[in-house]
Amino acid sequence: MSEESLETIELEMAIMIRRITSYSSHKKIGNLDRSAYLLLHQIATNGPAGVKTLAGQSQLDISTISRQASALEQKGYLYRIPDPTDGRAYFLEITELGLRKLREERQARKIRVGEVTKDWSDEERATFGKLLTRFNIAAIQE
């Protein structure tokens, strides 16, 4: 890969992050911030999990996940399930309210992506999605 390609990717990613951050803070996409959305998505997709597992999957500190989960639990989006193998530990499960909020948020985000890519072909959208997925997978394998 050429140096120019790497510079283009790096710069365009920085611009994309800035625009997404700016848009979400000024024109709220939904009701969930990015960390809450991702944590609820992770639990809804993979099922109940402990804080340590969630932190590992997210590549975040246990304390960060614990704080995020606590806030979501207070809102009624998550609840704790005792770990049958360890009485001191627990798993986090998503509630019906949490699933509903996640679905609403996902729909709002899909609408926004649709607006931004309205002039793209289905093939261009699919290619962009595949490349983003490939990048994210490669990034966690580092």
N, CA and C atoms as an extended XYZ file, in Angstrom:
426
Properties=species:S:1:pos:R:3:atomname:S:1:resname:S:1:resid:I:1 pbc="F F F"
N         0.852       -1.178        0.000 N   MET     1
C         0.000        0.000        0.000 CA  MET     1
C         0.893        1.235        0.000 C   MET     1
N         0.520        2.187       -0.801 N   SER     2
C         1.336        3.389       -0.924 CA  SER     2
C         1.151        4.300        0.282 C   SER     2
N         2.158        5.118        0.497 N   GLU     3
C         2.119        6.107        1.577 CA  GLU     3
C         0.937        7.058        1.371 C   GLU     3
N         0.671        7.410        0.128 N   GLU     4
C        -0.436        8.311       -0.188 CA  GLU     4
C        -1.780        7.695        0.199 C   GLU     4
N        -1.950        6.409       -0.054 N   SER     5
C        -3.196        5.721        0.322 CA  SER     5
C        -3.384        5.728        1.825 C   SER     5
N        -2.316        5.471        2.568 N   LEU     6
C        -2.395        5.475        4.027 CA  LEU     6
C        -2.753        6.861        4.548 C   LEU     6
N        -2.154        7.889        3.952 N   GLU     7
C        -2.463        9.261        4.359 CA  GLU     7
C        -3.927        9.599        4.072 C   GLU     7
N        -4.433        9.173        2.935 N   THR     8
C        -5.834        9.430        2.583 CA  THR     8
C        -6.768        8.733        3.562 C   THR     8
N        -6.508        7.462        3.848 N   ILE     9
C        -7.353        6.707        4.787 CA  ILE     9
C        -7.332        7.361        6.164 C   ILE     9
N        -6.142        7.686        6.647 N   GLU    10
C        -6.010        8.294        7.982 CA  GLU    10
C        -6.766        9.603        8.052 C   GLU    10
N        -6.584       10.476        7.066 N   LEU    11
C        -7.232       11.780        7.077 CA  LEU    11
C        -8.750       11.642        6.955 C   LEU    11
N        -9.218       10.823        6.034 N   GLU    12
C       -10.657       10.669        5.831 CA  GLU    12
C       -11.335       10.042        7.052 C   GLU    12
N       -10.652        9.154        7.761 N   MET    13
C       -11.204        8.584        8.991 CA  MET    13
C       -11.311        9.656       10.065 C   MET    13
N       -10.297       10.500       10.180 N   ALA    14
C       -10.332       11.575       11.173 CA  ALA    14
C       -11.492       12.533       10.878 C   ALA    14
N       -11.690       12.855        9.606 N   ILE    15
C       -12.793       13.736        9.214 CA  ILE    15
C       -14.128       13.063        9.505 C   ILE    15
N       -14.249       11.778        9.192 N   MET    16
C       -15.485       11.038        9.436 CA  MET    16
C       -15.822       11.025       10.922 C   MET    16
N       -14.847       10.772       11.757 N   ILE    17
C       -15.075       10.749       13.207 CA  ILE    17
C       -15.514       12.128       13.695 C   ILE    17
N       -14.857       13.173       13.206 N   ARG    18
C       -15.228       14.527       13.609 CA  ARG    18
C       -16.664       14.835       13.194 C   ARG    18
N       -17.035       14.473       11.986 N   ARG    19
C       -18.397       14.770       11.511 CA  ARG    19
C       -19.443       13.978       12.279 C   ARG    19
N       -19.167       12.732       12.535 N   ILE    20
C       -20.115       11.905       13.286 CA  ILE    20
C       -20.272       12.459       14.695 C   ILE    20
N       -19.160       12.796       15.339 N   THR    21
C       -19.196       13.340       16.692 CA  THR    21
C       -19.938       14.668       16.708 C   THR    21
N       -19.644       15.523       15.758 N   SER    22
C       -20.298       16.822       15.671 CA  SER    22
C       -21.791       16.658       15.424 C   SER    22
N       -22.160       15.783       14.515 N   TYR    23
C       -23.575       15.586       14.199 CA  TYR    23
C       -24.331       15.043       15.404 C   TYR    23
N       -23.728       14.033       16.075 N   SER    24
C       -24.450       13.432       17.192 CA  SER    24
C       -24.585       14.377       18.368 C   SER    24
N       -23.644       15.285       18.559 N   SER    25
C       -23.761       16.174       19.705 CA  SER    25
C       -24.657       17.376       19.407 C   SER    25
N       -24.739       17.803       18.153 N   HIS    26
C       -25.554       18.965       17.820 CA  HIS    26
C       -26.952       18.600       17.320 C   HIS    26
N       -27.061       17.523       16.595 N   LYS    27
C       -28.347       17.094       16.035 CA  LYS    27
C       -28.581       15.657       16.470 C   LYS    27
N       -28.922       15.489       17.694 N   LYS    28
C       -29.065       14.171       18.308 CA  LYS    28
C       -29.710       13.180       17.346 C   LYS    28
N       -29.009       12.072       17.101 N   ILE    29
C       -29.532       11.040       16.213 CA  ILE    29
C       -30.646       10.281       16.909 C   ILE    29
N       -30.452        9.926       18.140 N   GLY    30
C       -31.447        9.171       18.886 CA  GLY    30
C       -31.352        9.537       20.345 C   GLY    30
N       -31.728        8.623       21.207 N   ASN    31
C       -31.706        8.885       22.644 CA  ASN    31
C       -30.502        8.281       23.351 C   ASN    31
N       -29.746        7.460       22.657 N   LEU    32
C       -28.607        6.777       23.273 CA  LEU    32
C       -27.292        7.354       22.777 C   LEU    32
N       -26.347        7.524       23.689 N   ASP    33
C       -25.020        7.912       23.218 CA  ASP    33
C       -24.340        6.675       22.622 C   ASP    33
N       -23.220        6.898       21.962 N   ARG    34
C       -22.535        5.823       21.246 CA  ARG    34
C       -22.177        4.655       22.154 C   ARG    34
N       -21.663        4.923       23.353 N   SER    35
C       -21.236        3.837       24.241 CA  SER    35
C       -22.432        3.002       24.698 C   SER    35
N       -23.542        3.651       25.007 N   ALA    36
C       -24.747        2.920       25.417 CA  ALA    36
C       -25.282        2.085       24.260 C   ALA    36
N       -25.307        2.672       23.087 N   TYR    37
C       -25.779        1.962       21.890 CA  TYR    37
C       -24.946        0.703       21.644 C   TYR    37
N       -23.636        0.856       21.693 N   LEU    38
C       -22.759       -0.280       21.419 CA  LEU    38
C       -22.866       -1.362       22.488 C   LEU    38
N       -22.982       -0.974       23.749 N   LEU    39
C       -23.098       -1.955       24.828 CA  LEU    39
C       -24.427       -2.714       24.732 C   LEU    39
N       -25.520       -1.999       24.494 N   LEU    40
C       -26.811       -2.668       24.334 CA  LEU    40
C       -26.797       -3.589       23.114 C   LEU    40
N       -26.194       -3.131       22.032 N   HIS    41
C       -26.095       -3.948       20.821 CA  HIS    41
C       -25.308       -5.226       21.092 C   HIS    41
N       -24.209       -5.080       21.809 N   GLN    42
C       -23.350       -6.226       22.127 CA  GLN    42
C       -24.121       -7.286       22.930 C   GLN    42
N       -24.863       -6.855       23.931 N   ILE    43
C       -25.609       -7.791       24.775 CA  ILE    43
C       -26.792       -8.378       24.002 C   ILE    43
N       -27.484       -7.547       23.230 N   ALA    44
C       -28.621       -8.037       22.451 CA  ALA    44
C       -28.167       -9.058       21.408 C   ALA    44
N       -27.000       -8.861       20.838 N   THR    45
C       -26.488       -9.750       19.790 CA  THR    45
C       -25.902      -11.032       20.353 C   THR    45
N       -25.112      -10.915       21.427 N   ASN    46
C       -24.369      -12.062       21.952 CA  ASN    46
C       -24.994      -12.714       23.174 C   ASN    46
N       -26.018      -12.111       23.732 N   GLY    47
C       -26.662      -12.658       24.916 CA  GLY    47
C       -26.031      -12.136       26.197 C   GLY    47
N       -26.583      -12.560       27.343 N   PRO    48
C       -26.083      -12.086       28.638 CA  PRO    48
C       -24.584      -12.350       28.791 C   PRO    48
N       -23.909      -11.411       29.449 N   ALA    49
C       -22.463      -11.556       29.644 CA  ALA    49
C       -22.046      -10.794       30.891 C   ALA    49
N       -20.925      -11.200       31.423 N   GLY    50
C       -20.342      -10.511       32.564 CA  GLY    50
C       -19.567       -9.282       32.120 C   GLY    50
N       -19.296       -8.419       33.079 N   VAL    51
C       -18.592       -7.175       32.797 CA  VAL    51
C       -17.211       -7.450       32.207 C   VAL    51
N       -16.524       -8.440       32.728 N   LYS    52
C       -15.187       -8.764       32.235 CA  LYS    52
C       -15.233       -9.190       30.764 C   LYS    52
N       -16.197      -10.012       30.419 N   THR    53
C       -16.356      -10.459       29.029 CA  THR    53
C       -16.697       -9.286       28.123 C   THR    53
N       -17.629       -8.453       28.568 N   LEU    54
C       -18.018       -7.288       27.778 CA  LEU    54
C       -16.844       -6.332       27.575 C   LEU    54
N       -16.046       -6.148       28.610 N   ALA    55
C       -14.873       -5.274       28.504 CA  ALA    55
C       -13.880       -5.837       27.494 C   ALA    55
N       -13.669       -7.143       27.550 N   GLY    56
C       -12.752       -7.775       26.603 CA  GLY    56
C       -13.225       -7.645       25.171 C   GLY    56
N       -14.510       -7.872       24.950 N   GLN    57
C       -15.063       -7.763       23.601 CA  GLN    57
C       -15.015       -6.329       23.084 C   GLN    57
N       -15.153       -5.377       23.979 N   SER    58
C       -15.170       -3.953       23.598 CA  SER    58
C       -13.780       -3.343       23.578 C   SER    58
N       -12.822       -4.053       24.130 N   GLN    59
C       -11.468       -3.534       24.297 CA  GLN    59
C       -11.471       -2.264       25.153 C   GLN    59
N       -12.244       -2.325       26.254 N   LEU    60
C       -12.319       -1.232       27.208 CA  LEU    60
C       -12.010       -1.756       28.596 C   LEU    60
N       -11.740       -0.852       29.529 N   ASP    61
C       -11.491       -1.250       30.912 CA  ASP    61
C       -12.775       -1.770       31.546 C   ASP    61
N       -12.612       -2.679       32.491 N   ILE    62
C       -13.756       -3.213       33.226 CA  ILE    62
C       -14.502       -2.079       33.921 C   ILE    62
N       -13.772       -1.128       34.484 N   SER    63
C       -14.423       -0.010       35.188 CA  SER    63
C       -15.281        0.831       34.240 C   SER    63
N       -14.844        0.988       33.004 N   THR    64
C       -15.611        1.756       32.020 CA  THR    64
C       -16.921        1.045       31.703 C   THR    64
N       -16.831       -0.249       31.437 N   ILE    65
C       -18.033       -1.030       31.133 CA  ILE    65
C       -18.959       -1.052       32.341 C   ILE    65
N       -18.399       -1.176       33.519 N   SER    66
C       -19.193       -1.214       34.742 CA  SER    66
C       -19.987        0.085       34.911 C   SER    66
N       -19.344        1.235       34.679 N   ARG    67
C       -20.029        2.529       34.771 CA  ARG    67
C       -21.135        2.651       33.724 C   ARG    67
N       -20.809        2.250       32.494 N   GLN    68
C       -21.801        2.325       31.421 CA  GLN    68
C       -22.993        1.417       31.723 C   GLN    68
N       -22.709        0.210       32.186 N   ALA    69
C       -23.772       -0.747       32.494 CA  ALA    69
C       -24.631       -0.247       33.649 C   ALA    69
N       -24.008        0.347       34.637 N   SER    70
C       -24.743        0.874       35.779 CA  SER    70
C       -25.727        1.959       35.346 C   SER    70
N       -25.293        2.842       34.464 N   ALA    71
C       -26.173        3.901       33.960 CA  ALA    71
C       -27.333        3.303       33.171 C   ALA    71
N       -27.054        2.284       32.387 N   LEU    72
C       -28.116        1.636       31.603 CA  LEU    72
C       -29.066        0.848       32.498 C   LEU    72
N       -28.533        0.298       33.562 N   GLU    73
C       -29.359       -0.431       34.524 CA  GLU    73
C       -30.315        0.546       35.233 C   GLU    73
N       -29.817        1.723       35.590 N   GLN    74
C       -30.657        2.734       36.250 CA  GLN    74
C       -31.795        3.204       35.346 C   GLN    74
N       -31.560        3.205       34.041 N   LYS    75
C       -32.596        3.613       33.094 CA  LYS    75
C       -33.572        2.474       32.787 C   LYS    75
N       -33.260        1.286       33.281 N   GLY    76
C       -34.134        0.140       33.037 CA  GLY    76
C       -33.850       -0.585       31.738 C   GLY    76
N       -32.689       -0.337       31.138 N   TYR    77
C       -32.329       -0.968       29.869 CA  TYR    77
C       -31.607       -2.300       30.060 C   TYR    77
N       -30.991       -2.487       31.212 N   LEU    78
C       -30.280       -3.721       31.547 CA  LEU    78
C       -30.702       -4.184       32.935 C   LEU    78
N       -30.518       -5.478       33.196 N   TYR    79
C       -30.683       -5.992       34.556 CA  TYR    79
C       -29.645       -7.077       34.786 C   TYR    79
N       -29.414       -7.364       36.045 N   ARG    80
C       -28.395       -8.334       36.439 CA  ARG    80
C       -29.013       -9.716       36.656 C   ARG    80
N       -28.271      -10.720       36.220 N   ILE    81
C       -28.634      -12.122       36.436 CA  ILE    81
C       -27.494      -12.746       37.238 C   ILE    81
N       -27.775      -13.390       38.357 N   PRO    82
C       -26.697      -14.021       39.126 CA  PRO    82
C       -25.987      -15.096       38.288 C   PRO    82
N       -24.681      -15.153       38.430 N   ASP    83
C       -23.883      -16.186       37.761 CA  ASP    83
C       -24.028      -17.474       38.571 C   ASP    83
N       -24.593      -18.521       37.968 N   PRO    84
C       -24.824      -19.756       38.727 CA  PRO    84
C       -23.526      -20.450       39.173 C   PRO    84
N       -22.419      -20.153       38.513 N   THR    85
C       -21.153      -20.796       38.875 CA  THR    85
C       -20.370      -20.013       39.914 C   THR    85
N       -20.719      -18.730       40.097 N   ASP    86
C       -20.004      -17.879       41.047 CA  ASP    86
C       -21.012      -16.925       41.681 C   ASP    86
N       -21.366      -17.159       42.904 N   GLY    87
C       -22.384      -16.375       43.593 CA  GLY    87
C       -22.069      -14.903       43.717 C   GLY    87
N       -20.801      -14.522       43.577 N   ARG    88
C       -20.424      -13.112       43.687 CA  ARG    88
C       -20.558      -12.378       42.358 C   ARG    88
N       -20.570      -13.104       41.282 N   ALA    89
C       -20.575      -12.491       39.947 CA  ALA    89
C       -21.997      -12.444       39.382 C   ALA    89
N       -22.138      -11.697       38.300 N   TYR    90
C       -23.435      -11.585       37.637 CA  TYR    90
C       -23.227      -11.371       36.138 C   TYR    90
N       -24.295      -11.633       35.401 N   PHE    91
C       -24.335      -11.350       33.973 CA  PHE    91
C       -25.282      -10.179       33.761 C   PHE    91
N       -25.065       -9.456       32.685 N   LEU    92
C       -25.968       -8.374       32.307 CA  LEU    92
C       -26.849       -8.842       31.155 C   LEU    92
N       -28.139       -8.579       31.280 N   GLU    93
C       -29.122       -8.946       30.255 CA  GLU    93
C       -29.882       -7.685       29.861 C   GLU    93
N       -30.296       -7.619       28.617 N   ILE    94
C       -31.053       -6.465       28.132 CA  ILE    94
C       -32.540       -6.669       28.447 C   ILE    94
N       -33.206       -5.593       28.827 N   THR    95
C       -34.638       -5.643       29.136 CA  THR    95
C       -35.448       -5.392       27.856 C   THR    95
N       -36.751       -5.581       27.951 N   GLU    96
C       -37.626       -5.263       26.813 CA  GLU    96
C       -37.532       -3.773       26.466 C   GLU    96
N       -37.473       -2.932       27.497 N   LEU    97
C       -37.312       -1.500       27.264 CA  LEU    97
C       -35.982       -1.221       26.560 C   LEU    97
N       -34.925       -1.894       27.000 N   GLY    98
C       -33.622       -1.732       26.368 CA  GLY    98
C       -33.644       -2.167       24.910 C   GLY    98
N       -34.321       -3.281       24.620 N   LEU    99
C       -34.442       -3.744       23.228 CA  LEU    99
C       -35.206       -2.735       22.381 C   LEU    99
N       -36.267       -2.184       22.945 N   ARG   100
C       -37.061       -1.196       22.216 CA  ARG   100
C       -36.223        0.052       21.912 C   ARG   100
N       -35.490        0.536       22.914 N   LYS   101
C       -34.630        1.715       22.710 CA  LYS   101
C       -33.546        1.424       21.677 C   LYS   101
N       -32.979        0.219       21.739 N   LEU   102
C       -31.944       -0.169       20.780 CA  LEU   102
C       -32.513       -0.183       19.362 C   LEU   102
N       -33.693       -0.749       19.183 N   ARG   103
C       -34.332       -0.786       17.857 CA  ARG   103
C       -34.614        0.635       17.346 C   ARG   103
N       -35.115        1.494       18.223 N   GLU   104
C       -35.393        2.878       17.836 CA  GLU   104
C       -34.114        3.595       17.418 C   GLU   104
N       -33.074        3.393       18.200 N   GLU   105
C       -31.787        4.034       17.910 CA  GLU   105
C       -31.221        3.522       16.590 C   GLU   105
N       -31.280        2.221       16.388 N   ARG   106
C       -30.764        1.624       15.154 CA  ARG   106
C       -31.507        2.205       13.950 C   ARG   106
N       -32.821        2.340       14.066 N   GLN   107
C       -33.616        2.899       12.971 CA  GLN   107
C       -33.227        4.347       12.704 C   GLN   107
N       -33.064        5.147       13.746 N   ALA   108
C       -32.661        6.551       13.576 CA  ALA   108
C       -31.298        6.648       12.910 C   ALA   108
N       -30.386        5.792       13.308 N   ARG   109
C       -29.043        5.806       12.720 CA  ARG   109
C       -29.073        5.350       11.262 C   ARG   109
N       -29.885        4.341       10.962 N   LYS   110
C       -30.009        3.881        9.569 CA  LYS   110
C       -30.581        4.980        8.680 C   LYS   110
N       -31.539        5.717        9.207 N   ILE   111
C       -32.111        6.832        8.443 CA  ILE   111
C       -31.035        7.868        8.143 C   ILE   111
N       -30.219        8.187        9.149 N   ARG   112
C       -29.149        9.183        8.953 CA  ARG   112
C       -28.123        8.699        7.926 C   ARG   112
N       -27.721        7.443        8.022 N   VAL   113
C       -26.768        6.901        7.039 CA  VAL   113
C       -27.405        6.916        5.649 C   VAL   113
N       -28.690        6.604        5.591 N   GLY   114
C       -29.396        6.643        4.312 CA  GLY   114
C       -29.406        8.034        3.708 C   GLY   114
N       -29.575        9.055        4.558 N   GLU   115
C       -29.555       10.443        4.077 CA  GLU   115
C       -28.187       10.808        3.509 C   GLU   115
N       -27.147       10.430        4.229 N   VAL   116
C       -25.784       10.779        3.803 CA  VAL   116
C       -25.409       10.050        2.511 C   VAL   116
N       -25.904        8.824        2.347 N   THR   117
C       -25.522        8.010        1.185 CA  THR   117
C       -26.649        7.907        0.160 C   THR   117
N       -27.568        8.855        0.175 N   LYS   118
C       -28.743        8.767       -0.704 CA  LYS   118
C       -28.378        8.724       -2.187 C   LYS   118
N       -27.259        9.302       -2.557 N   ASP   119
C       -26.842        9.312       -3.966 CA  ASP   119
C       -25.926        8.145       -4.315 C   ASP   119
N       -25.717        7.230       -3.380 N   TRP   120
C       -24.860        6.075       -3.618 CA  TRP   120
C       -25.706        4.921       -4.158 C   TRP   120
N       -25.072        4.086       -4.944 N   SER   121
C       -25.758        2.875       -5.411 CA  SER   121
C       -25.758        1.844       -4.282 C   SER   121
N       -26.616        0.837       -4.404 N   ASP   122
C       -26.624       -0.249       -3.419 CA  ASP   122
C       -25.261       -0.928       -3.361 C   ASP   122
N       -24.618       -1.058       -4.511 N   GLU   123
C       -23.292       -1.684       -4.569 CA  GLU   123
C       -22.256       -0.845       -3.817 C   GLU   123
N       -22.314        0.464       -3.957 N   GLU   124
C       -21.376        1.327       -3.238 CA  GLU   124
C       -21.600        1.238       -1.733 C   GLU   124
N       -22.863        1.224       -1.313 N   ARG   125
C       -23.161        1.084        0.112 CA  ARG   125
C       -22.653       -0.258        0.642 C   ARG   125
N       -22.891       -1.312       -0.105 N   ALA   126
C       -22.443       -2.648        0.321 CA  ALA   126
C       -20.921       -2.705        0.409 C   ALA   126
N       -20.249       -2.139       -0.570 N   THR   127
C       -18.772       -2.135       -0.569 CA  THR   127
C       -18.234       -1.351        0.617 C   THR   127
N       -18.810       -0.175        0.865 N   PHE   128
C       -18.371        0.647        1.994 CA  PHE   128
C       -18.584       -0.104        3.309 C   PHE   128
N       -19.736       -0.731        3.467 N   GLY   129
C       -20.014       -1.517        4.672 CA  GLY   129
C       -19.029       -2.658        4.850 C   GLY   129
N       -18.726       -3.365        3.770 N   LYS   130
C       -17.766       -4.478        3.843 CA  LYS   130
C       -16.375       -3.984        4.216 C   LYS   130
N       -15.969       -2.859        3.641 N   LEU   131
C       -14.645       -2.320        3.949 CA  LEU   131
C       -14.560       -1.819        5.393 C   LEU   131
N       -15.608       -1.190        5.887 N   LEU   132
C       -15.614       -0.759        7.293 CA  LEU   132
C       -15.554       -1.962        8.224 C   LEU   132
N       -16.318       -2.993        7.901 N   THR   133
C       -16.287       -4.218        8.710 CA  THR   133
C       -14.894       -4.826        8.697 C   THR   133
N       -14.307       -4.918        7.537 N   ARG   134
C       -12.957       -5.474        7.408 CA  ARG   134
C       -11.944       -4.673        8.213 C   ARG   134
N       -12.057       -3.341        8.151 N   PHE   135
C       -11.147       -2.473        8.904 CA  PHE   135
C       -11.313       -2.725       10.400 C   PHE   135
N       -12.555       -2.743       10.892 N   ASN   136
C       -12.810       -2.929       12.326 CA  ASN   136
C       -12.332       -4.277       12.816 C   ASN   136
N       -12.488       -5.310       12.022 N   ILE   137
C       -11.995       -6.638       12.403 CA  ILE   137
C       -10.459       -6.627       12.481 C   ILE   137
N        -9.838       -6.026       11.491 N   ALA   138
C        -8.369       -5.956       11.487 CA  ALA   138
C        -7.857       -5.149       12.676 C   ALA   138
N        -8.574       -4.091       13.044 N   ALA   139
C        -8.145       -3.228       14.139 CA  ALA   139
C        -8.167       -3.956       15.482 C   ALA   139
N        -9.118       -4.863       15.699 N   ILE   140
C        -9.160       -5.572       16.987 CA  ILE   140
C        -8.177       -6.728       17.033 C   ILE   140
N        -7.654       -7.113       15.890 N   GLN   141
C        -6.689       -8.213       15.852 CA  GLN   141
C        -5.262       -7.727       16.070 C   GLN   141
N        -5.108       -6.427       16.170 N   GLU   142
C        -3.771       -5.847       16.381 CA  GLU   142
C        -3.261       -6.143       17.764 C   GLU   142
